Amino acid sequence: MCVILKRLSGKSAEQLLEENDIDMTKPPIDIKKLVSSLGISVLKRDFSDIEAQANAPKGSILGATISRGNNLTIFYQSDATYNRMRFTVAHELAHCCLHSKNLEMQHVELRTDDGNDYDEHEREANIFAGSLLIPEKLLDQEYKKFLVPSLSALAELFEVSGTVMAARLDCLNYSYLKDTQIGRGIE
């Protein structure tokens, strides 16, 4: 097994951040610094050829992790938005920590956007990625600065999508103002 995967196996999001001296005093979390500290390469890739071979819908593959020898590379969709790239890298890193036994030599782990919420590994990786990009202590610190915390403001602060922020806030039972509620009268 790849030495990087061995080091990552069983690590929590908090352990990764602490052990690699990632600043957790202000958002956003520097995911590029983290993967660099871990010795992981991150590259953008057009997955259309793989999608065609797999008979998958265009744009359905969002990321992949490849280990070869002692090298580990995370790929993300070349046309991904900045926030999508950050989440995909965090999600793939989660698989390295949580599911490293599935990432044996020469194995490719694909992340797709097929809406399959029932895959336990994908759900675990999503939760881990949220914890990595939005650590609970840092979220709590920033959340308290708002008179009325709004989803979009928090998402922008942590450089994640509104969907990722909503999932993290819901997971931690934080209340927040949805953007659709802003500017509406008394109900």
C-alpha positions as CSV (number, residue, x, y, z in Angstrom):
1,M,0.0,0.0,0.0
2,C,1.1,3.6,-0.7
3,V,3.0,5.1,2.3
4,I,0.8,8.2,2.1
5,L,-2.3,6.1,2.4
6,K,-0.8,4.2,5.3
7,R,-0.2,7.5,7.1
8,L,-3.7,8.8,6.4
9,S,-5.6,5.6,7.3
10,G,-7.9,6.2,10.3
11,K,-7.1,9.9,10.6
12,S,-9.9,12.3,11.5
13,A,-10.4,15.7,9.8
14,E,-9.3,17.4,12.9
15,Q,-6.1,15.3,13.2
16,L,-5.2,16.1,9.6
17,L,-5.5,19.8,10.2
18,E,-3.7,19.8,13.5
19,E,-0.8,17.5,12.4
20,N,-0.2,19.6,9.3
21,D,-0.3,23.0,11.0
22,I,-3.3,24.2,9.0
23,D,-4.5,27.5,10.4
24,M,-7.8,27.0,12.1
25,T,-8.2,30.5,13.6
26,K,-9.8,32.0,10.5
27,P,-11.6,30.6,7.5
28,P,-11.2,29.4,4.8
29,I,-9.2,26.2,5.5
30,D,-6.2,26.1,3.2
31,I,-6.9,22.7,1.5
32,K,-4.1,23.2,-1.0
33,K,-1.6,23.6,1.8
34,L,-2.9,20.5,3.5
35,V,-2.6,18.2,0.5
36,S,0.9,19.7,-0.2
37,S,1.9,19.0,3.4
38,L,0.7,15.4,3.0
39,G,2.7,14.9,-0.3
40,I,-0.4,14.5,-2.4
41,S,-0.6,15.9,-5.9
42,V,-3.8,17.6,-7.1
43,L,-4.5,17.9,-10.8
44,K,-7.5,19.0,-12.8
45,R,-8.7,16.5,-15.5
46,D,-11.3,16.2,-18.2
47,F,-13.1,13.0,-17.4
48,S,-15.2,12.9,-20.6
49,D,-13.1,10.0,-22.1
50,I,-13.7,7.9,-19.0
51,E,-17.3,8.8,-18.8
52,A,-17.8,7.7,-22.5
53,Q,-16.0,4.4,-21.8
54,A,-18.1,3.8,-18.7
55,N,-21.3,4.9,-20.5
56,A,-21.8,7.5,-17.8
57,P,-23.5,10.9,-18.4
58,K,-21.2,13.7,-19.4
59,G,-20.0,15.7,-16.3
60,S,-21.0,12.9,-13.9
61,I,-17.4,12.2,-12.7
62,L,-16.3,14.8,-10.3
63,G,-13.1,13.4,-8.9
64,A,-10.7,10.4,-8.7
65,T,-7.9,9.2,-6.4
66,I,-5.1,7.2,-7.9
67,S,-2.3,5.6,-5.9
68,R,0.7,4.3,-7.8
69,G,3.7,3.1,-5.9
70,N,4.2,5.6,-3.1
71,N,2.6,8.4,-5.0
72,L,-1.0,9.6,-4.5
73,T,-2.8,11.9,-6.8
74,I,-6.3,13.5,-6.5
75,F,-7.9,14.6,-9.7
76,Y,-10.9,17.0,-10.0
77,Q,-13.1,17.9,-12.9
78,S,-11.3,20.5,-15.1
79,D,-14.4,22.7,-15.3
80,A,-15.2,22.6,-11.6
81,T,-15.9,25.8,-9.8
82,Y,-13.4,26.8,-7.1
83,N,-15.8,25.7,-4.3
84,R,-16.5,22.4,-6.1
85,M,-12.8,21.8,-6.5
86,R,-12.2,22.4,-2.8
87,F,-15.0,20.0,-1.8
88,T,-14.0,17.3,-4.3
89,V,-10.4,17.4,-3.0
90,A,-11.6,17.2,0.6
91,H,-14.0,14.4,-0.3
92,E,-11.3,12.3,-2.0
93,L,-9.0,13.0,0.9
94,A,-11.7,11.6,3.1
95,H,-11.7,8.4,1.2
96,C,-8.0,8.2,1.8
97,C,-8.5,8.4,5.5
98,L,-11.7,6.4,5.9
99,H,-11.5,3.9,3.1
100,S,-7.8,3.4,2.4
101,K,-8.2,-0.4,2.2
102,N,-10.2,0.2,-1.0
103,L,-7.4,2.3,-2.5
104,E,-4.8,-0.4,-3.1
105,M,-1.9,-0.1,-5.6
106,Q,-3.1,1.0,-9.0
107,H,-6.7,1.4,-7.8
108,V,-8.9,4.2,-9.0
109,E,-11.6,5.6,-6.8
110,L,-14.2,7.7,-8.7
111,R,-16.5,10.2,-7.2
112,T,-19.6,10.7,-9.2
113,D,-22.6,13.0,-9.0
114,D,-25.2,10.4,-9.5
115,G,-27.4,11.4,-6.6
116,N,-26.8,8.2,-4.8
117,D,-27.2,9.2,-1.2
118,Y,-27.5,5.5,-0.1
119,D,-23.8,4.7,-0.6
120,E,-22.4,4.7,2.9
121,H,-18.8,5.4,1.8
122,E,-19.9,8.4,-0.1
123,R,-22.0,9.7,2.8
124,E,-19.1,9.2,5.2
125,A,-16.7,11.0,2.8
126,N,-19.2,13.9,2.5
127,I,-19.4,14.3,6.2
128,F,-15.7,14.1,6.6
129,A,-15.1,16.7,3.8
130,G,-17.6,19.0,5.6
131,S,-15.7,18.6,8.9
132,L,-12.4,19.2,7.1
133,L,-13.5,22.4,5.3
134,I,-15.7,23.7,8.1
135,P,-14.2,22.6,11.5
136,E,-16.7,22.8,14.3
137,K,-14.7,25.1,16.5
138,L,-14.0,27.5,13.7
139,L,-17.6,27.4,12.6
140,D,-18.8,28.1,16.1
141,Q,-16.4,31.1,16.4
142,E,-17.5,32.6,13.2
143,Y,-21.2,31.8,13.7
144,K,-21.2,33.8,16.9
145,K,-20.1,36.9,15.1
146,F,-23.4,37.1,13.2
147,L,-26.5,38.7,14.7
148,V,-28.5,36.5,12.2
149,P,-26.3,33.9,10.5
150,S,-27.1,33.6,6.8
151,L,-26.3,30.5,4.8
152,S,-24.8,32.4,1.9
153,A,-22.6,34.6,4.2
154,L,-21.2,31.5,6.0
155,A,-20.7,29.6,2.8
156,E,-18.8,32.5,1.2
157,L,-16.7,32.9,4.4
158,F,-15.6,29.2,4.3
159,E,-15.4,29.0,0.5
160,V,-17.9,26.2,0.2
161,S,-21.2,25.9,-1.7
162,G,-24.5,26.7,0.1
163,T,-25.4,23.0,-0.1
164,V,-22.2,22.0,1.7
165,M,-22.7,24.7,4.4
166,A,-26.3,23.8,4.9
167,A,-25.4,20.2,5.4
168,R,-22.7,21.1,7.9
169,L,-25.0,23.5,9.8
170,D,-27.8,20.9,9.9
171,C,-25.4,18.2,11.0
172,L,-24.3,20.3,13.9
173,N,-27.9,21.6,14.7
174,Y,-27.1,25.2,14.0
175,S,-30.0,27.5,13.0
176,Y,-29.5,29.9,10.1
177,L,-31.3,32.1,7.8
178,K,-31.9,30.7,4.3
179,D,-31.4,33.2,1.5
180,T,-34.9,32.7,0.4
181,Q,-36.1,34.1,3.8
182,I,-34.2,37.4,3.4
183,G,-36.3,40.4,2.5
184,R,-39.6,38.7,3.2
185,G,-42.2,40.3,5.4
186,I,-43.6,39.0,8.7
187,E,-45.3,35.7,8.3
